């Protein structure tokens, strides 16, 4: 009988021969495509108890204030002017033209560049100032529950970004670069911090469908780029298997699965000994993780043990799979199990038209669950070492896109200023940082770039952003590239 391991090694030798024989531009492109194809197979895991991590965690450079991150990304660009950046004087300027001196030649998207005028659209919604012993945070009536935890927030009203369209702006917000291919923030955190739970991925992603215009979400937004595949985000689904192919096919027992995995790992270890390819280690670790997740994930998603008080806190929507409310509850459950980085995407904030109608639905879906998450983490003592981040990829224009009336308007993309907030471990609670002009169109005090934000978040996790690096293709890469500064005012 032919030894299957010898057949495998012979095939591997042939593949290696043809790979090495490929030369010139065609060979390089082919090798690149092959590497990307293989990377796509190594999606979510960490090492098994019986084997070391393929890539050991770097470890913090100094004592961290935060040990975990929950990142709430509002995909599409929520309007800062209707949520957190109060501009009451705009009401007397309703339907007047935005002064040229304010726009100052800033680029426009193709969706509004052809408009004959740029009519000022004040927010339709009322704001209230919540002092709570801090600077005083103005919050829209659309967010009454978040207003109730205003004392937890560190509001940054002076964020700015480089990209004006969704795809490059989300890529920039998540990876620190507009070009695809760089590791995501969650992957950098996984690479730096390592795992505290061997039965769940270090980096988990959940996506909720919104109520407005929804942009595509590419898996590279939570990809590991040139880092080891073990640092890739693992997407949890709300229907079917929570993770693709989690269940064994009919007729395959747990024992059969273990025997198959042992055989595959044996082949992989022989190939690793011949090639010293570190990605093989990552693949073995991920296969082991997938095996263990067949037990750990069902326990994670079983919400039957949650108390009545918890359901009251998060609301009835949290009982429905696929809702943002249930994702927030799941984020807490992942957090208490030691998962390092949880990313929730809420789609539908791209309000080019009918903003009042769309933003009401969006805020109703996220307001109570986010406030509940902060409250729940605080009650359980988890917020002291968990960093919570809320924000989108850019803001919205003060002028209306399309028609303007007293009850309806739209807003285009606006990268030059927008609002984000932080809460939890190490954050300067109740603080408002930065200021925009009277039109909410330009920053007039304390600007914070995406690179600055990343540097500050890494600092809270115990990293000098200039030292958390990975050597790739002959140079050291980092999340902040060659930019970024820590913003001390955001840190308690």
C-alpha positions as CSV (number, residue, x, y, z in Angstrom):
1,X,0.0,0.0,0.0
2,X,1.3,3.4,-0.9
3,X,2.2,5.6,2.1
4,X,-0.1,8.7,1.9
5,X,2.5,10.9,3.6
6,X,5.1,10.0,1.0
7,X,2.6,10.9,-1.8
8,X,1.9,14.2,-0.1
9,X,5.6,15.0,0.2
10,X,6.2,14.1,-3.4
11,X,3.4,16.5,-4.5
12,X,4.8,19.2,-2.1
13,X,8.2,18.7,-3.7
14,X,6.8,19.2,-7.2
15,X,4.9,22.3,-6.1
16,X,8.2,23.7,-4.6
17,X,10.1,22.9,-7.8
18,X,7.6,24.8,-9.9
19,X,7.4,27.6,-7.4
20,X,11.2,28.0,-7.4
21,X,11.3,27.8,-11.2
22,X,9.0,30.8,-11.6
23,X,11.1,33.8,-12.5
24,X,10.6,37.3,-13.7
25,X,7.5,39.4,-13.2
26,X,5.1,36.6,-14.0
27,X,6.7,34.4,-11.3
28,X,6.5,37.2,-8.7
29,X,2.9,37.9,-9.4
30,X,2.1,34.2,-9.3
31,X,3.9,33.8,-5.9
32,X,2.0,36.8,-4.6
33,X,-1.3,35.4,-5.7
34,X,-0.5,32.0,-4.1
35,X,0.5,33.7,-0.9
36,X,-2.8,35.6,-0.8
37,X,-4.7,32.5,-1.5
38,X,-3.1,30.6,1.3
39,X,-3.5,33.5,3.7
40,X,-7.2,33.4,3.0
41,X,-7.3,29.9,4.4
42,X,-5.9,30.9,7.8
43,X,-8.7,33.0,9.2
44,X,-9.2,32.8,12.9
45,X,-7.2,31.3,15.7
46,X,-4.4,30.9,18.1
47,X,-2.2,28.0,19.2
48,X,-3.3,24.8,20.7
49,X,-2.5,23.9,24.3
50,X,0.0,21.3,23.1
51,X,1.9,23.6,20.7
52,X,3.6,27.0,21.1
53,X,2.2,30.1,19.4
54,X,3.5,30.3,15.8
55,X,4.4,33.9,16.5
56,X,4.9,34.8,20.2
57,X,3.2,37.9,21.4
58,X,5.4,41.0,21.6
59,X,4.2,42.0,25.0
60,X,3.5,45.6,26.2
61,X,6.4,48.0,26.4
62,X,5.1,49.4,29.7
63,X,2.2,48.8,32.1
64,X,-1.0,49.0,30.1
65,X,-4.1,50.8,31.3
66,X,-6.2,48.6,28.9
67,X,-6.0,44.9,28.3
68,X,-8.9,44.6,25.8
69,X,-10.6,46.7,23.1
70,X,-14.3,46.9,22.0
71,X,-14.4,49.0,18.8
72,X,-17.8,50.1,17.7
73,X,-17.4,51.2,14.0
74,X,-20.4,53.1,12.6
75,X,-19.9,52.3,8.9
76,X,-20.9,55.1,6.5
77,X,-19.9,58.2,8.5
78,X,-22.4,59.3,11.2
79,X,-23.2,63.0,11.2
80,X,-21.3,64.8,14.0
81,X,-23.5,67.8,13.5
82,X,-26.6,65.8,14.5
83,X,-25.1,63.8,17.3
84,X,-22.2,65.3,19.3
85,X,-21.1,68.7,17.8
86,X,-23.8,71.2,18.8
87,X,-24.0,74.3,16.6
88,X,-27.1,76.3,17.7
89,X,-26.2,79.4,15.8
90,X,-26.7,77.6,12.5
91,X,-30.5,78.0,12.8
92,X,-30.3,81.7,11.9
93,X,-28.3,80.7,8.8
94,X,-30.8,78.2,7.6
95,X,-30.7,77.9,3.8
96,X,-28.0,80.5,3.4
97,X,-24.9,79.7,1.3
98,X,-21.9,78.2,3.0
99,X,-19.2,81.0,2.7
100,X,-16.4,80.3,0.3
101,X,-14.0,81.3,3.0
102,X,-15.2,78.4,5.1
103,X,-15.0,75.8,2.4
104,X,-11.7,77.3,1.3
105,X,-11.4,75.2,-1.8
106,X,-11.7,71.8,0.0
107,X,-12.4,69.0,-2.3
108,X,-15.9,67.7,-2.8
109,X,-17.3,64.3,-3.8
110,X,-18.8,63.8,-7.2
111,X,-22.2,63.6,-5.5
112,X,-22.3,67.4,-4.6
113,X,-19.6,69.0,-6.7
114,X,-22.2,69.8,-9.4
115,X,-24.6,71.5,-7.0
116,X,-25.3,75.2,-7.9
117,X,-25.2,76.1,-4.2
118,X,-24.3,74.7,-0.8
119,X,-27.2,75.5,1.5
120,X,-26.5,75.4,5.3
121,X,-28.7,72.7,7.0
122,X,-28.9,73.2,10.8
123,X,-29.6,70.0,12.8
124,X,-33.2,69.2,13.2
125,X,-32.5,67.7,16.6
126,X,-32.2,69.3,20.0
127,X,-29.1,69.0,22.2
128,X,-28.6,69.1,25.9
129,X,-25.4,69.6,27.9
130,X,-24.5,66.9,30.4
131,X,-22.0,68.1,32.9
132,X,-21.6,65.2,35.3
133,X,-18.5,66.8,36.9
134,X,-16.5,67.0,33.7
135,X,-16.2,69.5,30.8
136,X,-19.8,69.2,29.8
137,X,-20.7,67.0,26.8
138,X,-23.4,68.1,24.4
139,X,-25.4,65.1,23.2
140,X,-28.3,65.0,20.8
141,X,-31.8,64.0,21.8
142,X,-31.2,61.0,19.4
143,X,-28.9,59.4,22.0
144,X,-30.8,59.6,25.4
145,X,-29.3,56.4,26.8
146,X,-25.7,57.3,25.9
147,X,-26.4,60.7,27.4
148,X,-27.1,58.8,30.6
149,X,-23.5,57.5,30.7
150,X,-22.0,60.8,29.5
151,X,-19.6,60.9,32.5
152,X,-17.9,57.8,31.0
153,X,-17.1,59.5,27.7
154,X,-14.0,61.2,26.4
155,X,-15.4,63.0,23.3
156,X,-13.0,64.0,20.5
157,X,-14.7,66.6,18.3
158,X,-11.6,67.4,16.2
159,X,-10.9,64.1,14.4
160,X,-9.8,64.4,10.8
161,X,-8.9,62.0,8.1
162,X,-7.3,61.9,4.6
163,X,-9.9,60.0,2.6
164,X,-13.2,61.4,1.3
165,X,-14.8,58.1,0.1
166,X,-15.8,55.1,2.1
167,X,-13.5,52.4,0.9
168,X,-10.2,54.2,1.4
169,X,-11.5,56.0,4.5
170,X,-12.5,52.7,6.3
171,X,-9.3,51.1,5.2
172,X,-7.4,54.1,6.7
173,X,-9.4,54.1,9.9
174,X,-8.9,50.3,10.4
175,X,-5.3,49.9,9.1
176,X,-3.6,53.3,9.2
177,X,-3.2,53.4,5.4
178,X,-5.6,54.0,2.5
179,X,-4.0,51.3,0.4
180,X,-5.2,47.7,1.0
181,X,-2.8,45.1,2.4
182,X,-1.8,46.5,5.8
183,X,-2.8,44.7,9.0
184,X,-5.9,46.0,10.8
185,X,-5.8,47.6,14.2
186,X,-7.3,44.4,15.7
187,X,-4.5,42.3,14.1
188,X,-1.8,44.6,15.5
189,X,-3.4,44.3,19.0
190,X,-3.4,40.5,18.6
191,X,0.2,40.5,17.5
192,X,1.2,42.7,20.4
193,X,-0.9,41.3,23.2
194,X,-1.3,37.7,22.4
195,X,-4.2,35.6,23.7
196,X,-5.7,35.0,27.1
197,X,-8.1,32.4,25.9
198,X,-6.9,29.3,24.0
199,X,-10.4,28.3,23.0
200,X,-11.5,31.5,21.3
201,X,-9.9,33.7,18.7
202,X,-8.0,36.8,19.8
203,X,-9.8,39.0,17.4
204,X,-13.6,38.7,16.8
205,X,-15.8,40.7,14.4
206,X,-19.6,41.0,14.2
207,X,-21.6,42.9,11.6
208,X,-25.2,44.4,11.8
209,X,-27.2,45.5,8.8
210,X,-28.5,49.1,9.3
211,X,-31.5,51.1,8.0
212,X,-29.9,53.5,5.5
213,X,-27.5,53.4,2.6
214,X,-25.0,50.6,3.3
215,X,-21.5,50.4,1.9
216,X,-19.7,47.1,1.3
217,X,-17.5,45.8,4.1
218,X,-14.4,44.0,2.8
219,X,-12.9,41.3,5.0
220,X,-9.5,43.0,4.7
221,X,-10.9,45.6,7.1
222,X,-10.2,43.0,9.8
223,X,-7.5,41.2,7.9
224,X,-4.0,40.4,9.2
225,X,-2.2,41.8,6.1
226,X,1.5,40.6,6.2
227,X,1.2,39.5,9.8
228,X,0.7,35.8,10.5
229,X,-2.7,34.5,9.6
230,X,-3.5,33.7,13.2
231,X,-4.0,37.5,13.8
232,X,-6.9,37.7,11.3
233,X,-10.3,38.7,12.7
234,X,-12.8,35.9,13.0
235,X,-16.3,36.9,11.9
236,X,-19.2,35.6,14.0
237,X,-22.4,35.1,12.0
238,X,-26.0,35.5,13.3
239,X,-27.5,32.6,11.4
240,X,-26.5,29.1,10.7
241,X,-23.1,28.1,12.1
242,X,-21.7,31.1,14.1
243,X,-18.4,30.4,12.3
244,X,-18.4,28.9,8.8
245,X,-17.9,25.1,8.8
246,X,-18.0,24.9,12.6
247,X,-20.2,21.9,12.6
248,X,-19.0,18.5,11.4
249,X,-20.7,17.0,8.3
250,X,-23.3,14.4,8.9
251,X,-21.7,11.0,9.6
252,X,-18.4,12.5,10.9
253,X,-17.9,12.0,14.6
254,X,-15.8,14.0,16.9
255,X,-13.3,11.1,17.0
256,X,-13.1,11.0,13.2
257,X,-12.5,14.8,13.1
258,X,-9.7,14.4,15.6
259,X,-8.0,11.6,13.6
260,X,-8.3,13.6,10.3
261,X,-6.8,16.7,12.0
262,X,-3.9,14.7,13.4
263,X,-3.1,13.3,10.0
264,X,-3.3,16.7,8.3
265,X,-1.1,18.2,11.1
266,X,1.4,15.4,10.6
267,X,1.7,16.2,6.9
268,X,2.0,19.9,7.7
269,X,4.7,19.4,10.3
270,X,6.8,17.3,7.8
271,X,6.4,20.1,5.2
272,X,7.4,22.7,7.8
273,X,10.6,20.8,8.7
274,X,11.5,20.9,5.0
275,X,10.6,24.5,4.2
276,X,10.7,26.4,7.6
277,X,7.6,28.2,6.4
278,X,6.2,30.0,9.5
279,X,2.7,30.2,7.9
280,X,2.5,26.4,8.3
281,X,2.7,26.8,12.1
282,X,-0.1,29.4,11.9
283,X,-2.2,27.0,9.8
284,X,-1.7,24.1,12.3
285,X,-2.6,26.4,15.2
286,X,-5.8,27.6,13.4
287,X,-6.9,24.1,12.6
288,X,-6.5,23.3,16.3
289,X,-8.4,26.4,17.3
290,X,-11.2,25.5,14.9
291,X,-11.5,22.1,16.6
292,X,-11.7,23.6,20.1
293,X,-14.2,26.2,18.9
294,X,-16.7,23.5,18.1
295,X,-17.1,23.4,21.9
296,X,-16.3,26.9,23.0
297,X,-18.5,28.8,20.5
298,X,-21.8,27.0,21.3
299,X,-21.2,27.9,24.9
300,X,-20.4,31.5,23.9
301,X,-23.6,32.1,21.9
302,X,-25.9,30.3,24.5
303,X,-27.6,33.3,26.1
304,X,-30.1,31.3,28.2
305,X,-28.1,32.0,31.4
306,X,-28.4,35.8,31.1
307,X,-30.4,37.4,34.0
308,X,-33.7,39.3,33.6
309,X,-31.8,42.4,34.8
310,X,-29.4,42.0,31.8
311,X,-32.2,41.7,29.3
312,X,-33.9,44.8,30.8
313,X,-30.6,46.6,30.4
314,X,-30.0,45.7,26.7
315,X,-33.6,45.7,25.7
316,X,-35.8,43.2,23.9
317,X,-33.9,43.6,20.6
318,X,-30.9,41.8,22.3
319,X,-33.0,38.6,22.1
320,X,-33.0,38.8,18.3
321,X,-30.1,37.3,16.4
322,X,-28.4,39.8,14.0
323,X,-29.3,42.9,15.9
324,X,-26.8,45.4,17.2
325,X,-28.2,44.9,20.7
326,X,-27.3,41.2,20.6
327,X,-23.9,42.0,19.2
328,X,-23.2,44.4,22.2
329,X,-24.3,41.6,24.6
330,X,-22.0,39.2,22.8
331,X,-19.2,41.7,23.0
332,X,-19.5,41.7,26.8
333,X,-19.5,37.9,26.8
334,X,-16.4,37.8,24.7
335,X,-14.8,40.4,26.8
336,X,-15.3,38.5,30.0
337,X,-13.8,35.4,28.3
338,X,-10.6,37.4,27.7
339,X,-10.9,38.0,23.9
340,X,-8.5,40.8,23.2
341,X,-10.3,42.7,20.4
342,X,-13.9,42.8,19.5
343,X,-15.1,44.8,16.6
344,X,-18.7,45.6,15.9
345,X,-19.7,47.1,12.6
346,X,-23.1,48.9,12.3
347,X,-23.9,49.6,8.7
348,X,-26.2,52.3,7.3
349,X,-24.9,55.7,8.4
350,X,-24.3,57.0,4.9
351,X,-27.2,59.5,4.9
352,X,-26.9,61.4,1.6
353,X,-30.7,62.0,1.6
354,X,-33.4,61.8,4.2
355,X,-30.9,62.0,7.0
356,X,-33.5,62.7,9.7
357,X,-35.5,59.6,8.9
358,X,-32.5,57.3,8.6
359,X,-30.5,58.6,11.6
360,X,-33.5,58.2,13.9
361,X,-33.6,54.5,13.0
362,X,-29.9,54.1,13.3
363,X,-29.7,55.7,16.7
364,X,-32.7,53.8,18.0
365,X,-30.8,50.6,17.1
366,X,-27.5,51.5,18.8
367,X,-28.3,54.0,21.6
368,X,-29.6,51.7,24.3
369,X,-27.3,48.7,23.6
370,X,-24.1,50.9,23.7
371,X,-25.2,52.5,27.0
372,X,-26.1,49.1,28.3
373,X,-22.6,47.7,27.3
374,X,-20.8,50.5,29.1
375,X,-23.1,50.1,32.2
376,X,-22.7,46.3,32.1
377,X,-18.9,46.4,31.8
378,X,-18.8,48.9,34.7
379,X,-21.0,46.8,37.0
380,X,-18.9,43.7,36.4
381,X,-15.6,45.5,36.9
382,X,-14.6,45.0,33.3
383,X,-14.6,48.6,32.1
384,X,-11.5,49.4,34.3
385,X,-9.3,47.4,31.9
386,X,-11.4,47.5,28.7
387,X,-11.1,50.3,26.1
388,X,-14.3,51.1,24.2
389,X,-14.1,53.2,20.9
390,X,-17.0,54.6,19.0
391,X,-16.9,56.4,15.6
392,X,-17.0,56.2,11.8
393,X,-14.6,56.8,9.0
394,X,-15.5,60.5,8.5
395,X,-18.2,63.1,9.3
396,X,-20.9,64.8,7.2
397,X,-21.2,68.2,5.6
398,X,-22.9,71.2,7.1
399,X,-24.5,71.9,3.8
400,X,-27.4,69.9,2.4
401,X,-26.9,67.4,-0.4
402,X,-29.9,67.8,-2.7
403,X,-33.1,69.5,-1.6
404,X,-33.4,71.2,1.8
405,X,-36.5,71.8,3.9
406,X,-37.4,72.4,7.5
407,X,-38.0,68.7,8.0
408,X,-35.6,67.0,5.7
409,X,-32.0,67.2,4.3
410,X,-29.0,65.1,3.4
411,X,-25.3,65.4,4.1
412,X,-22.3,64.5,2.0
413,X,-19.0,63.0,3.2
414,X,-16.8,65.3,5.2
415,X,-13.3,64.2,6.2
416,X,-11.9,67.5,7.6
417,X,-13.6,67.2,11.0
418,X,-15.8,64.7,12.8
419,X,-16.5,63.3,16.3
420,X,-15.4,60.1,18.0
421,X,-15.5,59.1,21.6
422,X,-13.6,56.7,23.9
423,X,-14.6,55.1,27.2
424,X,-13.1,52.8,29.8
425,X,-9.6,51.9,30.8
426,X,-7.3,54.9,31.1
427,X,-9.6,57.4,29.4
428,X,-10.0,60.9,30.6
429,X,-13.7,60.6,31.6
430,X,-16.1,63.5,31.0
431,X,-13.5,65.3,28.8
432,X,-14.3,67.1,25.6
433,X,-11.3,67.5,23.3
434,X,-11.0,69.8,20.3
435,X,-13.3,72.3,18.7
436,X,-14.7,73.0,15.3
437,X,-15.6,76.2,13.6
438,X,-19.1,77.8,13.9
439,X,-20.1,75.7,10.8
440,X,-18.7,72.4,12.0
441,X,-16.7,72.4,8.8
442,X,-13.1,73.0,10.0
443,X,-11.1,72.4,13.2
444,X,-10.1,75.4,15.1
445,X,-8.5,73.8,18.2
446,X,-6.5,70.6,19.0
447,X,-6.8,68.5,15.8
448,X,-6.5,64.7,16.2
449,X,-5.5,62.6,13.1
450,X,-6.3,59.0,12.6
451,X,-2.6,58.3,13.2
452,X,-2.7,60.2,16.5
453,X,-5.8,58.3,17.6
454,X,-4.0,54.9,16.8
455,X,-0.9,56.0,18.7
456,X,-3.0,57.0,21.7
457,X,-5.0,53.7,21.7
458,X,-1.8,51.7,21.4
459,X,-0.4,53.7,24.3
460,X,-3.4,52.8,26.5
461,X,-2.6,49.2,25.6
462,X,0.9,49.6,26.8
463,X,2.7,50.1,23.5
464,X,5.0,52.7,22.2
465,X,3.5,52.9,18.7
466,X,7.0,53.6,17.2
467,X,8.3,50.3,18.6
468,X,5.4,47.9,17.8
469,X,6.8,47.0,14.4
470,X,6.9,44.0,12.0
471,X,9.7,43.6,9.4
472,X,8.3,42.9,6.0
473,X,10.0,43.1,2.6
474,X,13.1,44.7,4.1
475,X,11.5,47.4,6.2
476,X,9.8,47.8,9.6
477,X,6.1,48.5,9.4
478,X,3.8,49.8,12.1
479,X,0.2,50.7,12.5
480,X,1.0,54.5,12.5
481,X,3.4,54.2,9.6
482,X,5.9,57.1,10.1
483,X,3.3,59.4,11.6
484,X,1.2,59.8,14.8
485,X,1.6,61.2,18.3
486,X,0.1,60.3,21.6
487,X,-2.6,62.8,22.7
488,X,-2.0,63.1,26.4
489,X,-5.3,65.0,27.1
490,X,-7.3,61.9,26.2
491,X,-5.5,59.9,28.9
492,X,-6.5,60.0,32.6
